[in-house]
Amino acid sequence: MTDRSSRPDDPPPSFASPPGIAWSLVLGLSSLALLPPLAAVIGLVDAPARGPFPQVALAVVVTLVWVLAVVAARAPRPLPTLVCAGTLHGVLSIVLSAVVPPVLGGPLRGPLTDPAAFAGVLVVDTLWGSLAGLLALGADRMLHRRAR
């Protein structure tokens, strides 16, 4: 019998995945959250002409989908799952903002050009995931109390 801690191919404990987080759900939900910025890039949501309402409405819809998806999937840990989804969305949106403008022939713009904006995107999106996670946690608890 071999000692698990002595196997060279095992990652150190600090790199272990947090238990109870559905990573496929995190990836899917964070990708879904890219709809508002993509809608803006392709011109479906022209903020200066229409004001902030379309962007806010899309963010609310995405948040509701996040909450419903986590509750419907019965994710064992809704709050950390959506915190991770929010943070990953921040990373994906930073990458998207770095790739799309040059592909469309424009200069590099977005959070990569400003360290404060880079941190701001990650903080705001993590907070967004936290808020959605708290809503999902509350909804999950209410539904499970009624099911008893």
C-alpha positions as CSV (number, residue, x, y, z in Angstrom):
1,M,0.0,0.0,0.0
2,T,1.4,3.4,-1.0
3,D,1.1,6.5,1.0
4,R,-1.0,9.0,-0.9
5,S,1.0,12.0,0.2
6,S,4.2,10.5,-1.4
7,R,2.8,10.2,-4.9
8,P,4.6,12.7,-7.2
9,D,1.6,13.2,-9.6
10,D,-0.8,14.3,-6.9
11,P,-1.4,18.1,-6.7
12,P,-0.5,19.7,-3.4
13,P,-3.5,20.2,-1.1
14,S,-3.7,23.9,-1.8
15,F,-4.6,23.2,-5.4
16,A,-7.4,20.9,-4.6
17,S,-10.9,21.8,-5.9
18,P,-13.3,23.0,-3.2
19,P,-15.8,20.3,-2.4
20,G,-19.4,20.8,-3.6
21,I,-18.7,23.2,-6.4
22,A,-20.2,22.1,-9.7
23,W,-17.5,23.3,-12.1
24,S,-19.5,22.6,-15.2
25,L,-22.3,24.7,-13.9
26,V,-19.8,27.5,-13.0
27,L,-18.4,27.4,-16.6
28,G,-21.8,27.4,-18.2
29,L,-23.2,30.2,-16.0
30,S,-20.1,32.4,-16.4
31,S,-20.3,32.0,-20.1
32,L,-24.0,32.9,-20.1
33,A,-23.1,36.1,-18.4
34,L,-21.1,37.1,-21.4
35,L,-24.3,37.8,-23.3
36,P,-24.6,41.5,-22.2
37,P,-21.1,42.5,-23.3
38,L,-21.5,40.5,-26.5
39,A,-24.8,42.1,-27.2
40,A,-23.1,45.5,-26.8
41,V,-20.2,44.5,-29.1
42,I,-22.5,43.4,-32.0
43,G,-24.7,46.4,-31.6
44,L,-27.8,44.8,-30.2
45,V,-27.6,47.0,-27.2
46,D,-26.4,50.5,-28.0
47,A,-26.0,52.1,-24.6
48,P,-25.6,55.7,-25.7
49,A,-28.7,55.6,-27.9
50,R,-30.9,53.5,-25.5
51,G,-29.6,54.4,-22.1
52,P,-28.6,51.8,-19.5
53,F,-31.9,50.0,-19.4
54,P,-31.0,47.2,-21.9
55,Q,-27.7,46.4,-20.1
56,V,-29.4,46.4,-16.7
57,A,-32.2,44.3,-18.0
58,L,-29.8,41.7,-19.4
59,A,-27.9,41.6,-16.1
60,V,-31.1,41.0,-14.2
61,V,-32.1,38.3,-16.5
62,V,-28.7,36.6,-16.3
63,T,-28.8,36.9,-12.5
64,L,-32.2,35.2,-12.4
65,V,-31.0,32.5,-14.7
66,W,-28.0,31.9,-12.4
67,V,-30.2,31.7,-9.3
68,L,-32.8,29.4,-11.0
69,A,-30.1,27.2,-12.5
70,V,-28.3,26.6,-9.2
71,V,-31.5,26.0,-7.3
72,A,-32.9,23.6,-10.1
73,A,-29.5,21.8,-10.3
74,R,-29.6,21.5,-6.4
75,A,-26.0,22.6,-6.3
76,P,-24.7,21.5,-2.9
77,R,-23.1,24.9,-2.3
78,P,-25.0,27.6,-4.1
79,L,-23.1,30.6,-2.7
80,P,-19.5,29.4,-3.5
81,T,-20.7,28.1,-6.9
82,L,-22.0,31.5,-7.9
83,V,-19.1,33.4,-6.4
84,C,-16.9,31.3,-8.6
85,A,-19.2,31.9,-11.6
86,G,-19.0,35.6,-11.0
87,T,-15.2,35.6,-10.7
88,L,-14.8,33.4,-13.8
89,H,-17.2,35.8,-15.7
90,G,-14.8,38.7,-14.7
91,V,-11.8,36.8,-16.1
92,L,-13.7,35.9,-19.3
93,S,-15.0,39.4,-19.8
94,I,-11.4,40.8,-19.4
95,V,-10.2,38.3,-22.0
96,L,-13.1,39.1,-24.3
97,S,-12.4,42.9,-24.0
98,A,-8.8,42.2,-24.9
99,V,-9.5,40.0,-27.9
100,V,-12.6,41.5,-29.6
101,P,-11.4,45.1,-30.3
102,P,-8.2,44.1,-32.1
103,V,-10.1,41.5,-34.1
104,L,-12.6,44.1,-35.2
105,G,-9.7,46.4,-36.2
106,G,-9.6,48.7,-33.2
107,P,-7.1,49.4,-30.5
108,L,-6.7,47.4,-27.3
109,R,-9.3,48.7,-24.9
110,G,-10.8,47.6,-21.6
111,P,-9.5,46.5,-18.3
112,L,-6.1,45.3,-19.6
113,T,-5.2,48.8,-20.4
114,D,-5.9,50.1,-16.8
115,P,-4.9,48.1,-13.7
116,A,-7.6,49.7,-11.6
117,A,-10.3,48.7,-14.1
118,F,-8.8,45.2,-14.1
119,A,-9.2,44.9,-10.4
120,G,-12.6,46.6,-10.5
121,V,-14.0,44.1,-13.0
122,L,-12.9,41.2,-10.8
123,V,-14.3,42.8,-7.7
124,V,-17.6,43.8,-9.2
125,D,-18.2,40.4,-10.9
126,T,-17.3,38.5,-7.7
127,L,-19.7,40.7,-5.8
128,W,-22.4,40.0,-8.5
129,G,-21.8,36.3,-8.0
130,S,-22.0,36.7,-4.2
131,L,-25.3,38.5,-4.4
132,A,-26.7,35.9,-6.8
133,G,-25.4,33.2,-4.5
134,L,-27.1,34.7,-1.5
135,L,-30.4,34.9,-3.5
136,A,-29.9,31.2,-4.6
137,L,-29.1,30.2,-1.0
138,G,-32.3,31.9,0.3
139,A,-34.4,30.4,-2.5
140,D,-32.9,27.0,-2.0
141,R,-33.6,27.1,1.8
142,M,-37.2,28.3,1.2
143,L,-37.9,25.5,-1.3
144,H,-36.4,22.8,0.8
145,R,-38.4,23.9,3.9
146,R,-41.6,23.7,1.9
147,A,-40.7,20.3,0.5
148,R,-40.4,18.8,4.0
